[in-house]
Amino acid sequence: MFKVNEGRLDRILRAAIAVALAEVGYGWLSGWWQIVAYVVAALILITAVTGFCGLYTLMGWNTNSTKKNSKK
């Protein structure tokens, strides 16, 4: 569906940040801040799982270093 534009390290770091943010939301925050932390953590985790970041597409970035054989 979407072209993968995140590399392996990028995806691992995003997943770790998402888990950490969810933990912060659960343990330290309350009210609206907790909801915001959960939503942001979910979005970061979704990009880590799918390997696609819309912001990377808008900026023209690509951290995915896998090279496919392209025949011309």
mmCIF file of the N, C-alpha and C atoms, coordinates in Angstrom:
data_MODEL
# 
_entry.id   MODEL 
# 
loop_
_atom_site.group_PDB 
_atom_site.id 
_atom_site.type_symbol 
_atom_site.label_atom_id 
_atom_site.label_alt_id 
_atom_site.label_comp_id 
_atom_site.label_asym_id 
_atom_site.label_entity_id 
_atom_site.label_seq_id 
_atom_site.pdbx_PDB_ins_code 
_atom_site.Cartn_x 
_atom_site.Cartn_y 
_atom_site.Cartn_z 
_atom_site.occupancy 
_atom_site.B_iso_or_equiv 
_atom_site.pdbx_formal_charge 
_atom_site.auth_seq_id 
_atom_site.auth_comp_id 
_atom_site.auth_asym_id 
_atom_site.auth_atom_id 
_atom_site.pdbx_PDB_model_num 
ATOM 1   N N  . MET A 1 1  ? 0.825  -1.179 0.000   1.00 0.00 ? 1  MET A N  1 
ATOM 2   C CA . MET A 1 1  ? 0.000  0.000  0.000   1.00 0.00 ? 1  MET A CA 1 
ATOM 3   C C  . MET A 1 1  ? 0.878  1.254  0.000   1.00 0.00 ? 1  MET A C  1 
ATOM 4   N N  . PHE A 1 2  ? 1.653  1.459  1.058   1.00 0.00 ? 2  PHE A N  1 
ATOM 5   C CA . PHE A 1 2  ? 2.582  2.573  1.108   1.00 0.00 ? 2  PHE A CA 1 
ATOM 6   C C  . PHE A 1 2  ? 4.001  2.040  0.985   1.00 0.00 ? 2  PHE A C  1 
ATOM 7   N N  . LYS A 1 3  ? 4.869  2.858  0.428   1.00 0.00 ? 3  LYS A N  1 
ATOM 8   C CA . LYS A 1 3  ? 6.269  2.475  0.301   1.00 0.00 ? 3  LYS A CA 1 
ATOM 9   C C  . LYS A 1 3  ? 6.971  2.640  1.644   1.00 0.00 ? 3  LYS A C  1 
ATOM 10  N N  . VAL A 1 4  ? 7.695  1.628  2.070   1.00 0.00 ? 4  VAL A N  1 
ATOM 11  C CA . VAL A 1 4  ? 8.422  1.674  3.340   1.00 0.00 ? 4  VAL A CA 1 
ATOM 12  C C  . VAL A 1 4  ? 9.535  2.701  3.224   1.00 0.00 ? 4  VAL A C  1 
ATOM 13  N N  . ASN A 1 5  ? 9.524  3.670  4.137   1.00 0.00 ? 5  ASN A N  1 
ATOM 14  C CA . ASN A 1 5  ? 10.555 4.706  4.096   1.00 0.00 ? 5  ASN A CA 1 
ATOM 15  C C  . ASN A 1 5  ? 11.278 4.857  5.434   1.00 0.00 ? 5  ASN A C  1 
ATOM 16  N N  . GLU A 1 6  ? 11.164 3.851  6.294   1.00 0.00 ? 6  GLU A N  1 
ATOM 17  C CA . GLU A 1 6  ? 11.870 3.849  7.574   1.00 0.00 ? 6  GLU A CA 1 
ATOM 18  C C  . GLU A 1 6  ? 12.808 2.656  7.627   1.00 0.00 ? 6  GLU A C  1 
ATOM 19  N N  . GLY A 1 7  ? 14.012 2.908  8.073   1.00 0.00 ? 7  GLY A N  1 
ATOM 20  C CA . GLY A 1 7  ? 14.987 1.835  8.223   1.00 0.00 ? 7  GLY A CA 1 
ATOM 21  C C  . GLY A 1 7  ? 14.752 1.044  9.504   1.00 0.00 ? 7  GLY A C  1 
ATOM 22  N N  . ARG A 1 8  ? 15.507 -0.016 9.654   1.00 0.00 ? 8  ARG A N  1 
ATOM 23  C CA . ARG A 1 8  ? 15.343 -0.908 10.803  1.00 0.00 ? 8  ARG A CA 1 
ATOM 24  C C  . ARG A 1 8  ? 15.615 -0.194 12.128  1.00 0.00 ? 8  ARG A C  1 
ATOM 25  N N  . LEU A 1 9  ? 16.722 0.537  12.207  1.00 0.00 ? 9  LEU A N  1 
ATOM 26  C CA . LEU A 1 9  ? 17.056 1.258  13.434  1.00 0.00 ? 9  LEU A CA 1 
ATOM 27  C C  . LEU A 1 9  ? 15.987 2.301  13.757  1.00 0.00 ? 9  LEU A C  1 
ATOM 28  N N  . ASP A 1 10 ? 15.523 3.007  12.762  1.00 0.00 ? 10 ASP A N  1 
ATOM 29  C CA . ASP A 1 10 ? 14.475 4.005  12.931  1.00 0.00 ? 10 ASP A CA 1 
ATOM 30  C C  . ASP A 1 10 ? 13.213 3.373  13.519  1.00 0.00 ? 10 ASP A C  1 
ATOM 31  N N  . ARG A 1 11 ? 12.837 2.222  13.001  1.00 0.00 ? 11 ARG A N  1 
ATOM 32  C CA . ARG A 1 11 ? 11.630 1.543  13.475  1.00 0.00 ? 11 ARG A CA 1 
ATOM 33  C C  . ARG A 1 11 ? 11.792 1.041  14.912  1.00 0.00 ? 11 ARG A C  1 
ATOM 34  N N  . ILE A 1 12 ? 12.980 0.530  15.239  1.00 0.00 ? 12 ILE A N  1 
ATOM 35  C CA . ILE A 1 12 ? 13.233 0.051  16.604  1.00 0.00 ? 12 ILE A CA 1 
ATOM 36  C C  . ILE A 1 12 ? 13.182 1.214  17.589  1.00 0.00 ? 12 ILE A C  1 
ATOM 37  N N  . LEU A 1 13 ? 13.807 2.333  17.228  1.00 0.00 ? 13 LEU A N  1 
ATOM 38  C CA . LEU A 1 13 ? 13.788 3.503  18.103  1.00 0.00 ? 13 LEU A CA 1 
ATOM 39  C C  . LEU A 1 13 ? 12.371 4.047  18.278  1.00 0.00 ? 13 LEU A C  1 
ATOM 40  N N  . ARG A 1 14 ? 11.597 4.071  17.223  1.00 0.00 ? 14 ARG A N  1 
ATOM 41  C CA . ARG A 1 14 ? 10.212 4.534  17.319  1.00 0.00 ? 14 ARG A CA 1 
ATOM 42  C C  . ARG A 1 14 ? 9.399  3.640  18.247  1.00 0.00 ? 14 ARG A C  1 
ATOM 43  N N  . ALA A 1 15 ? 9.579  2.343  18.139  1.00 0.00 ? 15 ALA A N  1 
ATOM 44  C CA . ALA A 1 15 ? 8.842  1.421  19.006  1.00 0.00 ? 15 ALA A CA 1 
ATOM 45  C C  . ALA A 1 15 ? 9.240  1.631  20.463  1.00 0.00 ? 15 ALA A C  1 
ATOM 46  N N  . ALA A 1 16 ? 10.521 1.813  20.722  1.00 0.00 ? 16 ALA A N  1 
ATOM 47  C CA . ALA A 1 16 ? 10.987 2.037  22.092  1.00 0.00 ? 16 ALA A CA 1 
ATOM 48  C C  . ALA A 1 16 ? 10.448 3.358  22.648  1.00 0.00 ? 16 ALA A C  1 
ATOM 49  N N  . ILE A 1 17 ? 10.434 4.387  21.828  1.00 0.00 ? 17 ILE A N  1 
ATOM 50  C CA . ILE A 1 17 ? 9.904  5.678  22.260  1.00 0.00 ? 17 ILE A CA 1 
ATOM 51  C C  . ILE A 1 17 ? 8.407  5.578  22.536  1.00 0.00 ? 17 ILE A C  1 
ATOM 52  N N  . ALA A 1 18 ? 7.688  4.847  21.696  1.00 0.00 ? 18 ALA A N  1 
ATOM 53  C CA . ALA A 1 18 ? 6.248  4.678  21.893  1.00 0.00 ? 18 ALA A CA 1 
ATOM 54  C C  . ALA A 1 18 ? 5.948  3.963  23.206  1.00 0.00 ? 18 ALA A C  1 
ATOM 55  N N  . VAL A 1 19 ? 6.705  2.921  23.498  1.00 0.00 ? 19 VAL A N  1 
ATOM 56  C CA . VAL A 1 19 ? 6.502  2.189  24.757  1.00 0.00 ? 19 VAL A CA 1 
ATOM 57  C C  . VAL A 1 19 ? 6.835  3.086  25.946  1.00 0.00 ? 19 VAL A C  1 
ATOM 58  N N  . ALA A 1 20 ? 7.931  3.832  25.855  1.00 0.00 ? 20 ALA A N  1 
ATOM 59  C CA . ALA A 1 20 ? 8.321  4.729  26.941  1.00 0.00 ? 20 ALA A CA 1 
ATOM 60  C C  . ALA A 1 20 ? 7.266  5.820  27.164  1.00 0.00 ? 20 ALA A C  1 
ATOM 61  N N  . LEU A 1 21 ? 6.741  6.364  26.091  1.00 0.00 ? 21 LEU A N  1 
ATOM 62  C CA . LEU A 1 21 ? 5.725  7.402  26.205  1.00 0.00 ? 21 LEU A CA 1 
ATOM 63  C C  . LEU A 1 21 ? 4.434  6.856  26.812  1.00 0.00 ? 21 LEU A C  1 
ATOM 64  N N  . ALA A 1 22 ? 4.073  5.637  26.457  1.00 0.00 ? 22 ALA A N  1 
ATOM 65  C CA . ALA A 1 22 ? 2.898  5.009  27.058  1.00 0.00 ? 22 ALA A CA 1 
ATOM 66  C C  . ALA A 1 22 ? 3.114  4.769  28.551  1.00 0.00 ? 22 ALA A C  1 
ATOM 67  N N  . GLU A 1 23 ? 4.315  4.383  28.924  1.00 0.00 ? 23 GLU A N  1 
ATOM 68  C CA . GLU A 1 23 ? 4.637  4.196  30.342  1.00 0.00 ? 23 GLU A CA 1 
ATOM 69  C C  . GLU A 1 23 ? 4.560  5.514  31.106  1.00 0.00 ? 23 GLU A C  1 
ATOM 70  N N  . VAL A 1 24 ? 5.063  6.579  30.515  1.00 0.00 ? 24 VAL A N  1 
ATOM 71  C CA . VAL A 1 24 ? 4.988  7.901  31.145  1.00 0.00 ? 24 VAL A CA 1 
ATOM 72  C C  . VAL A 1 24 ? 3.524  8.308  31.305  1.00 0.00 ? 24 VAL A C  1 
ATOM 73  N N  . GLY A 1 25 ? 2.740  8.066  30.276  1.00 0.00 ? 25 GLY A N  1 
ATOM 74  C CA . GLY A 1 25 ? 1.322  8.388  30.348  1.00 0.00 ? 25 GLY A CA 1 
ATOM 75  C C  . GLY A 1 25 ? 0.603  7.605  31.424  1.00 0.00 ? 25 GLY A C  1 
ATOM 76  N N  . TYR A 1 26 ? 0.965  6.375  31.579  1.00 0.00 ? 26 TYR A N  1 
ATOM 77  C CA . TYR A 1 26 ? 0.320  5.522  32.568  1.00 0.00 ? 26 TYR A CA 1 
ATOM 78  C C  . TYR A 1 26 ? 0.749  5.872  33.991  1.00 0.00 ? 26 TYR A C  1 
ATOM 79  N N  . GLY A 1 27 ? 2.027  6.128  34.177  1.00 0.00 ? 27 GLY A N  1 
ATOM 80  C CA . GLY A 1 27 ? 2.551  6.297  35.517  1.00 0.00 ? 27 GLY A CA 1 
ATOM 81  C C  . GLY A 1 27 ? 2.564  7.713  36.050  1.00 0.00 ? 27 GLY A C  1 
ATOM 82  N N  . TRP A 1 28 ? 2.783  8.699  35.196  1.00 0.00 ? 28 TRP A N  1 
ATOM 83  C CA . TRP A 1 28 ? 3.037  10.047 35.693  1.00 0.00 ? 28 TRP A CA 1 
ATOM 84  C C  . TRP A 1 28 ? 1.986  11.073 35.302  1.00 0.00 ? 28 TRP A C  1 
ATOM 85  N N  . LEU A 1 29 ? 1.256  10.809 34.242  1.00 0.00 ? 29 LEU A N  1 
ATOM 86  C CA . LEU A 1 29 ? 0.322  11.820 33.753  1.00 0.00 ? 29 LEU A CA 1 
ATOM 87  C C  . LEU A 1 29 ? -1.111 11.473 34.131  1.00 0.00 ? 29 LEU A C  1 
ATOM 88  N N  . SER A 1 30 ? -1.974 12.473 34.052  1.00 0.00 ? 30 SER A N  1 
ATOM 89  C CA . SER A 1 30 ? -3.390 12.238 34.291  1.00 0.00 ? 30 SER A CA 1 
ATOM 90  C C  . SER A 1 30 ? -4.196 13.221 33.451  1.00 0.00 ? 30 SER A C  1 
ATOM 91  N N  . GLY A 1 31 ? -5.448 12.918 33.293  1.00 0.00 ? 31 GLY A N  1 
ATOM 92  C CA . GLY A 1 31 ? -6.342 13.807 32.550  1.00 0.00 ? 31 GLY A CA 1 
ATOM 93  C C  . GLY A 1 31 ? -6.030 13.838 31.066  1.00 0.00 ? 31 GLY A C  1 
ATOM 94  N N  . TRP A 1 32 ? -6.124 15.034 30.507  1.00 0.00 ? 32 TRP A N  1 
ATOM 95  C CA . TRP A 1 32 ? -5.913 15.210 29.071  1.00 0.00 ? 32 TRP A CA 1 
ATOM 96  C C  . TRP A 1 32 ? -4.490 14.867 28.648  1.00 0.00 ? 32 TRP A C  1 
ATOM 97  N N  . TRP A 1 33 ? -3.526 15.158 29.502  1.00 0.00 ? 33 TRP A N  1 
ATOM 98  C CA . TRP A 1 33 ? -2.142 14.861 29.152  1.00 0.00 ? 33 TRP A CA 1 
ATOM 99  C C  . TRP A 1 33 ? -1.929 13.363 28.969  1.00 0.00 ? 33 TRP A C  1 
ATOM 100 N N  . GLN A 1 34 ? -2.610 12.575 29.761  1.00 0.00 ? 34 GLN A N  1 
ATOM 101 C CA . GLN A 1 34 ? -2.502 11.122 29.635  1.00 0.00 ? 34 GLN A CA 1 
ATOM 102 C C  . GLN A 1 34 ? -3.079 10.655 28.302  1.00 0.00 ? 34 GLN A C  1 
ATOM 103 N N  . ILE A 1 35 ? -4.210 11.209 27.927  1.00 0.00 ? 35 ILE A N  1 
ATOM 104 C CA . ILE A 1 35 ? -4.833 10.855 26.649  1.00 0.00 ? 35 ILE A CA 1 
ATOM 105 C C  . ILE A 1 35 ? -3.933 11.253 25.488  1.00 0.00 ? 35 ILE A C  1 
ATOM 106 N N  . VAL A 1 36 ? -3.365 12.442 25.559  1.00 0.00 ? 36 VAL A N  1 
ATOM 107 C CA . VAL A 1 36 ? -2.465 12.917 24.499  1.00 0.00 ? 36 VAL A CA 1 
ATOM 108 C C  . VAL A 1 36 ? -1.249 11.997 24.389  1.00 0.00 ? 36 VAL A C  1 
ATOM 109 N N  . ALA A 1 37 ? -0.691 11.601 25.524  1.00 0.00 ? 37 ALA A N  1 
ATOM 110 C CA . ALA A 1 37 ? 0.470  10.708 25.513  1.00 0.00 ? 37 ALA A CA 1 
ATOM 111 C C  . ALA A 1 37 ? 0.123  9.374  24.880  1.00 0.00 ? 37 ALA A C  1 
ATOM 112 N N  . TYR A 1 38 ? -1.062 8.825  25.184  1.00 0.00 ? 38 TYR A N  1 
ATOM 113 C CA . TYR A 1 38 ? -1.476 7.550  24.596  1.00 0.00 ? 38 TYR A CA 1 
ATOM 114 C C  . TYR A 1 38 ? -1.692 7.668  23.090  1.00 0.00 ? 38 TYR A C  1 
ATOM 115 N N  . VAL A 1 39 ? -2.301 8.747  22.647  1.00 0.00 ? 39 VAL A N  1 
ATOM 116 C CA . VAL A 1 39 ? -2.555 8.928  21.210  1.00 0.00 ? 39 VAL A CA 1 
ATOM 117 C C  . VAL A 1 39 ? -1.241 9.084  20.452  1.00 0.00 ? 39 VAL A C  1 
ATOM 118 N N  . VAL A 1 40 ? -0.333 9.889  20.965  1.00 0.00 ? 40 VAL A N  1 
ATOM 119 C CA . VAL A 1 40 ? 0.967  10.082 20.303  1.00 0.00 ? 40 VAL A CA 1 
ATOM 120 C C  . VAL A 1 40 ? 1.751  8.772  20.297  1.00 0.00 ? 40 VAL A C  1 
ATOM 121 N N  . ALA A 1 41 ? 1.723  8.048  21.408  1.00 0.00 ? 41 ALA A N  1 
ATOM 122 C CA . ALA A 1 41 ? 2.416  6.755  21.469  1.00 0.00 ? 41 ALA A CA 1 
ATOM 123 C C  . ALA A 1 41 ? 1.832  5.781  20.449  1.00 0.00 ? 41 ALA A C  1 
ATOM 124 N N  . ALA A 1 42 ? 0.510  5.777  20.303  1.00 0.00 ? 42 ALA A N  1 
ATOM 125 C CA . ALA A 1 42 ? -0.127 4.890  19.329  1.00 0.00 ? 42 ALA A CA 1 
ATOM 126 C C  . ALA A 1 42 ? 0.277  5.251  17.904  1.00 0.00 ? 42 ALA A C  1 
ATOM 127 N N  . LEU A 1 43 ? 0.311  6.530  17.590  1.00 0.00 ? 43 LEU A N  1 
ATOM 128 C CA . LEU A 1 43 ? 0.716  6.957  16.247  1.00 0.00 ? 43 LEU A CA 1 
ATOM 129 C C  . LEU A 1 43 ? 2.166  6.586  15.951  1.00 0.00 ? 43 LEU A C  1 
ATOM 130 N N  . ILE A 1 44 ? 3.036  6.786  16.919  1.00 0.00 ? 44 ILE A N  1 
ATOM 131 C CA . ILE A 1 44 ? 4.442  6.430  16.734  1.00 0.00 ? 44 ILE A CA 1 
ATOM 132 C C  . ILE A 1 44 ? 4.587  4.919  16.555  1.00 0.00 ? 44 ILE A C  1 
ATOM 133 N N  . LEU A 1 45 ? 3.840  4.155  17.335  1.00 0.00 ? 45 LEU A N  1 
ATOM 134 C CA . LEU A 1 45 ? 3.912  2.703  17.223  1.00 0.00 ? 45 LEU A CA 1 
ATOM 135 C C  . LEU A 1 45 ? 3.380  2.216  15.875  1.00 0.00 ? 45 LEU A C  1 
ATOM 136 N N  . ILE A 1 46 ? 2.326  2.836  15.379  1.00 0.00 ? 46 ILE A N  1 
ATOM 137 C CA . ILE A 1 46 ? 1.776  2.457  14.068  1.00 0.00 ? 46 ILE A CA 1 
ATOM 138 C C  . ILE A 1 46 ? 2.812  2.709  12.968  1.00 0.00 ? 46 ILE A C  1 
ATOM 139 N N  . THR A 1 47 ? 3.505  3.844  13.028  1.00 0.00 ? 47 THR A N  1 
ATOM 140 C CA . THR A 1 47 ? 4.527  4.099  12.011  1.00 0.00 ? 47 THR A CA 1 
ATOM 141 C C  . THR A 1 47 ? 5.687  3.117  12.135  1.00 0.00 ? 47 THR A C  1 
ATOM 142 N N  . ALA A 1 48 ? 6.008  2.708  13.363  1.00 0.00 ? 48 ALA A N  1 
ATOM 143 C CA . ALA A 1 48 ? 7.086  1.731  13.548  1.00 0.00 ? 48 ALA A CA 1 
ATOM 144 C C  . ALA A 1 48 ? 6.694  0.369  12.978  1.00 0.00 ? 48 ALA A C  1 
ATOM 145 N N  . VAL A 1 49 ? 5.448  -0.022 13.166  1.00 0.00 ? 49 VAL A N  1 
ATOM 146 C CA . VAL A 1 49 ? 4.994  -1.332 12.689  1.00 0.00 ? 49 VAL A CA 1 
ATOM 147 C C  . VAL A 1 49 ? 4.864  -1.352 11.165  1.00 0.00 ? 49 VAL A C  1 
ATOM 148 N N  . THR A 1 50 ? 4.301  -0.295 10.593  1.00 0.00 ? 50 THR A N  1 
ATOM 149 C CA . THR A 1 50 ? 4.094  -0.267 9.148   1.00 0.00 ? 50 THR A CA 1 
ATOM 150 C C  . THR A 1 50 ? 5.355  0.094  8.370   1.00 0.00 ? 50 THR A C  1 
ATOM 151 N N  . GLY A 1 51 ? 6.271  0.839  8.994   1.00 0.00 ? 51 GLY A N  1 
ATOM 152 C CA . GLY A 1 51 ? 7.488  1.256  8.300   1.00 0.00 ? 51 GLY A CA 1 
ATOM 153 C C  . GLY A 1 51 ? 7.280  2.447  7.399   1.00 0.00 ? 51 GLY A C  1 
ATOM 154 N N  . PHE A 1 52 ? 6.135  3.098  7.517   1.00 0.00 ? 52 PHE A N  1 
ATOM 155 C CA . PHE A 1 52 ? 5.825  4.258  6.684   1.00 0.00 ? 52 PHE A CA 1 
ATOM 156 C C  . PHE A 1 52 ? 5.565  5.471  7.567   1.00 0.00 ? 52 PHE A C  1 
ATOM 157 N N  . CYS A 1 53 ? 6.216  6.573  7.240   1.00 0.00 ? 53 CYS A N  1 
ATOM 158 C CA . CYS A 1 53 ? 6.007  7.834  7.942   1.00 0.00 ? 53 CYS A CA 1 
ATOM 159 C C  . CYS A 1 53 ? 5.609  8.888  6.908   1.00 0.00 ? 53 CYS A C  1 
ATOM 160 N N  . GLY A 1 54 ? 4.414  9.433  7.062   1.00 0.00 ? 54 GLY A N  1 
ATOM 161 C CA . GLY A 1 54 ? 3.928  10.443 6.139   1.00 0.00 ? 54 GLY A CA 1 
ATOM 162 C C  . GLY A 1 54 ? 4.761  11.715 6.163   1.00 0.00 ? 54 GLY A C  1 
ATOM 163 N N  . LEU A 1 55 ? 5.271  12.067 7.327   1.00 0.00 ? 55 LEU A N  1 
ATOM 164 C CA . LEU A 1 55 ? 6.108  13.256 7.438   1.00 0.00 ? 55 LEU A CA 1 
ATOM 165 C C  . LEU A 1 55 ? 7.408  13.073 6.657   1.00 0.00 ? 55 LEU A C  1 
ATOM 166 N N  . TYR A 1 56 ? 7.963  11.863 6.691   1.00 0.00 ? 56 TYR A N  1 
ATOM 167 C CA . TYR A 1 56 ? 9.159  11.583 5.895   1.00 0.00 ? 56 TYR A CA 1 
ATOM 168 C C  . TYR A 1 56 ? 8.870  11.779 4.403   1.00 0.00 ? 56 TYR A C  1 
ATOM 169 N N  . THR A 1 57 ? 7.699  11.361 3.967   1.00 0.00 ? 57 THR A N  1 
ATOM 170 C CA . THR A 1 57 ? 7.329  11.528 2.567   1.00 0.00 ? 57 THR A CA 1 
ATOM 171 C C  . THR A 1 57 ? 7.243  13.002 2.202   1.00 0.00 ? 57 THR A C  1 
ATOM 172 N N  . LEU A 1 58 ? 6.620  13.797 3.061   1.00 0.00 ? 58 LEU A N  1 
ATOM 173 C CA . LEU A 1 58 ? 6.505  15.229 2.793   1.00 0.00 ? 58 LEU A CA 1 
ATOM 174 C C  . LEU A 1 58 ? 7.861  15.915 2.751   1.00 0.00 ? 58 LEU A C  1 
ATOM 175 N N  . MET A 1 59 ? 8.782  15.476 3.607   1.00 0.00 ? 59 MET A N  1 
ATOM 176 C CA . MET A 1 59 ? 10.106 16.084 3.668   1.00 0.00 ? 59 MET A CA 1 
ATOM 177 C C  . MET A 1 59 ? 11.082 15.493 2.648   1.00 0.00 ? 59 MET A C  1 
ATOM 178 N N  . GLY A 1 60 ? 10.709 14.379 2.027   1.00 0.00 ? 60 GLY A N  1 
ATOM 179 C CA . GLY A 1 60 ? 11.587 13.746 1.056   1.00 0.00 ? 60 GLY A CA 1 
ATOM 180 C C  . GLY A 1 60 ? 12.667 12.887 1.682   1.00 0.00 ? 60 GLY A C  1 
ATOM 181 N N  . TRP A 1 61 ? 12.477 12.465 2.919   1.00 0.00 ? 61 TRP A N  1 
ATOM 182 C CA . TRP A 1 61 ? 13.460 11.657 3.629   1.00 0.00 ? 61 TRP A CA 1 
ATOM 183 C C  . TRP A 1 61 ? 13.164 10.184 3.453   1.00 0.00 ? 61 TRP A C  1 
ATOM 184 N N  . ASN A 1 62 ? 14.211 9.377  3.545   1.00 0.00 ? 62 ASN A N  1 
ATOM 185 C CA . ASN A 1 62 ? 14.066 7.932  3.482   1.00 0.00 ? 62 ASN A CA 1 
ATOM 186 C C  . ASN A 1 62 ? 15.237 7.316  4.241   1.00 0.00 ? 62 ASN A C  1 
ATOM 187 N N  . THR A 1 63 ? 14.949 6.632  5.346   1.00 0.00 ? 63 THR A N  1 
ATOM 188 C CA . THR A 1 63 ? 16.011 5.994  6.123   1.00 0.00 ? 63 THR A CA 1 
ATOM 189 C C  . THR A 1 63 ? 16.103 4.505  5.826   1.00 0.00 ? 63 THR A C  1 
ATOM 190 N N  . ASN A 1 64 ? 15.284 4.031  4.909   1.00 0.00 ? 64 ASN A N  1 
ATOM 191 C CA . ASN A 1 64 ? 15.307 2.626  4.534   1.00 0.00 ? 64 ASN A CA 1 
ATOM 192 C C  . ASN A 1 64 ? 16.456 2.402  3.558   1.00 0.00 ? 64 ASN A C  1 
ATOM 193 N N  . SER A 1 65 ? 17.427 1.613  3.961   1.00 0.00 ? 65 SER A N  1 
ATOM 194 C CA . SER A 1 65 ? 18.624 1.425  3.143   1.00 0.00 ? 65 SER A CA 1 
ATOM 195 C C  . SER A 1 65 ? 18.597 0.139  2.332   1.00 0.00 ? 65 SER A C  1 
ATOM 196 N N  . THR A 1 66 ? 17.475 -0.578 2.325   1.00 0.00 ? 66 THR A N  1 
ATOM 197 C CA . THR A 1 66 ? 17.422 -1.813 1.535   1.00 0.00 ? 66 THR A CA 1 
ATOM 198 C C  . THR A 1 66 ? 17.408 -1.450 0.063   1.00 0.00 ? 66 THR A C  1 
ATOM 199 N N  . LYS A 1 67 ? 18.224 -2.162 -0.683  1.00 0.00 ? 67 LYS A N  1 
ATOM 200 C CA . LYS A 1 67 ? 18.319 -1.903 -2.113  1.00 0.00 ? 67 LYS A CA 1 
ATOM 201 C C  . LYS A 1 67 ? 17.724 -3.077 -2.867  1.00 0.00 ? 67 LYS A C  1 
ATOM 202 N N  . LYS A 1 68 ? 16.799 -2.777 -3.737  1.00 0.00 ? 68 LYS A N  1 
ATOM 203 C CA . LYS A 1 68 ? 16.168 -3.809 -4.541  1.00 0.00 ? 68 LYS A CA 1 
ATOM 204 C C  . LYS A 1 68 ? 16.772 -3.779 -5.930  1.00 0.00 ? 68 LYS A C  1 
ATOM 205 N N  . ASN A 1 69 ? 16.765 -4.939 -6.553  1.00 0.00 ? 69 ASN A N  1 
ATOM 206 C CA . ASN A 1 69 ? 17.263 -5.015 -7.910  1.00 0.00 ? 69 ASN A CA 1 
ATOM 207 C C  . ASN A 1 69 ? 16.274 -4.323 -8.831  1.00 0.00 ? 69 ASN A C  1 
ATOM 208 N N  . SER A 1 70 ? 16.712 -3.295 -9.465  1.00 0.00 ? 70 SER A N  1 
ATOM 209 C CA . SER A 1 70 ? 15.840 -2.595 -10.399 1.00 0.00 ? 70 SER A CA 1 
ATOM 210 C C  . SER A 1 70 ? 16.377 -2.774 -11.813 1.00 0.00 ? 70 SER A C  1 
ATOM 211 N N  . LYS A 1 71 ? 15.563 -3.353 -12.648 1.00 0.00 ? 71 LYS A N  1 
ATOM 212 C CA . LYS A 1 71 ? 15.958 -3.560 -14.054 1.00 0.00 ? 71 LYS A CA 1 
ATOM 213 C C  . LYS A 1 71 ? 15.382 -2.435 -14.884 1.00 0.00 ? 71 LYS A C  1 
ATOM 214 N N  . LYS A 1 72 ? 16.249 -1.855 -15.698 1.00 0.00 ? 72 LYS A N  1 
ATOM 215 C CA . LYS A 1 72 ? 15.819 -0.744 -16.549 1.00 0.00 ? 72 LYS A CA 1 
ATOM 216 C C  . LYS A 1 72 ? 15.665 -1.179 -17.969 1.00 0.00 ? 72 LYS A C  1 
# 
